[in-house]
Amino acid sequence: MRQKTGNLLLLISIVILVAVVVLDRIYVSNFKQRFLSLEKKRIETSNKLATAKIVHENLNHVRDMVFENMDFPNQPDSLTQETHIFNFITSCINDLKLKLVSVKPLRPQGSGLITTYGYEIEILGDFFNFGELCSKFENSRRIISLETYEVCPLSKQELLLEGGSNRTIHVKMRINTFRVKKS
């Protein structure tokens, strides 16, 4: 009798163990599918949030550009156009360790609602930093167009005057900025 009871308990234990293993496999496989589905949704949501952040930053940049480049009636600028551009140019030149030789403002040109402010600029530097300066112009809150530029290597005498700095080129450029009047 004891042996029958022991065999019966062993048989019941084996059946329960097999049932638990089968249920575990079914549950875990469902869990794995649900986890993969949730992970896919998390990645999609993360990508949407990243896209929304980029769009938000771009819209803020556009808003800033509108306010920086427009003349609004009854809202005078605290600084002149020349002061804005000169501050921007000098901060960029200092950041890039270029040498500012000269900045010459040109006479503003008006055509309808748009006034163009031109500047002739001379700098000393290297090709890499000149490229970085152009990139800063492109990403400025002010609309800045690089109209013309001329790059010349420094002469031996100019190189000696620079005292071994990394400045190897002389750049003459003309840039334009614009102001739009609100009609």
Order of alpha helices (4+ residues) and beta strands (2+ residues): alpha-beta-alpha-beta-beta-beta-alpha-beta-alpha-beta
